[in-house]
Amino acid sequence: MPQIGTKLTKTELVTESNTAAKLGSGMLPVYATPAMILLIESTAAESVAPQLEEGSTTVGTKLEIEHVSATPTGLEVRCETELVEVDRRRLVFDVKVYDKAGLIGCGKHERFIVASEKFMAKAESKR
């Protein structure tokens, strides 16, 4: 079971491929909010993955994120996640994203622990 206090930091370079203009979330060549969300989700998921039972994974269910500052291409962004609440299968993370000038995003991210096969069977049943 994931432990409160679990942390992970991941970084990525802002390139043309993860800008708002390229991803369609805006017109400007700055780090896109959808790219920041992906970095947050992957950082949180990877942080607890080693603590899960075999056959389990986590899925993102809720985001409360503020994107407070723009980051141009060529800069690196750093995402920090910390598991702050565990309620049975529900995990809540504090998240912060920075560039070299300071905070660019922050908020909460919620994930649920699921049994991978059961989850996929339910998803596939929608076909």
Residue pairs with C-beta under 8 A, 6 or more apart in sequence:
1 51
1 86
2 48
2 51
2 52
2 83
2 86
2 91
2 113
3 51
3 83
3 86
4 83
4 84
4 85
4 86
5 82
5 83
6 47
6 48
6 51
6 82
6 83
7 47
7 80
7 81
7 82
7 83
8 43
8 44
8 46
8 47
8 80
8 81
9 43
9 78
9 79
9 80
9 81
10 39
10 42
10 43
10 46
10 78
10 79
11 76
11 77
11 78
11 79
12 18
12 35
12 39
12 76
12 77
12 79
13 74
13 75
13 76
13 77
14 30
14 31
14 71
14 72
14 73
14 74
14 75
14 76
14 77
14 99
15 73
16 22
16 29
16 73
18 31
18 32
18 35
19 28
19 29
19 30
19 31
19 32
19 35
19 73
20 26
20 27
20 28
20 29
20 30
20 31
20 32
20 33
21 27
21 28
21 29
22 29
22 32
23 32
23 34
23 35
25 32
25 33
25 34
26 32
28 70
29 72
29 73
30 70
30 71
30 72
30 73
31 70
31 71
31 72
31 75
31 77
31 99
31 104
33 65
33 67
36 65
36 67
36 77
36 79
36 97
36 104
36 105
37 63
37 65
39 77
39 79
39 97
40 63
40 65
40 79
40 81
40 95
40 97
40 105
40 109
41 60
41 63
41 109
41 111
43 79
43 80
43 81
43 95
44 58
44 60
44 81
44 83
44 91
44 93
44 95
44 109
44 111
45 57
45 58
45 60
45 111
47 81
47 83
47 93
48 58
48 83
48 91
48 111
49 57
49 58
52 58
52 113
55 115
55 116
55 117
56 113
56 114
56 115
56 116
57 113
57 114
57 116
57 119
58 91
58 111
58 112
58 113
58 114
59 111
59 112
59 114
59 119
60 109
60 110
60 111
61 110
61 111
61 112
62 108
62 109
62 110
63 107
63 108
63 109
63 110
64 107
64 108
64 109
65 95
65 105
65 106
65 107
65 108
65 109
66 105
66 106
66 107
67 104
67 105
68 103
68 104
68 105
68 106
69 99
69 101
69 102
69 103
69 104
69 105
70 104
71 77
71 99
71 104
75 99
75 100
76 99
76 100
77 97
77 98
77 99
77 104
78 97
78 98
78 99
79 95
79 96
79 97
80 95
80 96
80 97
80 98
81 93
81 94
81 95
81 109
82 93
82 94
82 95
83 91
83 92
83 93
84 92
84 93
84 94
85 91
85 92
86 92
89 112
89 113
89 114
90 110
90 111
90 112
91 110
91 111
91 112
91 113
92 108
92 109
92 110
93 108
93 109
93 110
93 111
94 108
95 105
95 106
95 107
95 108
95 109
96 103
96 105
96 106
97 103
97 104
97 105
97 106
98 104
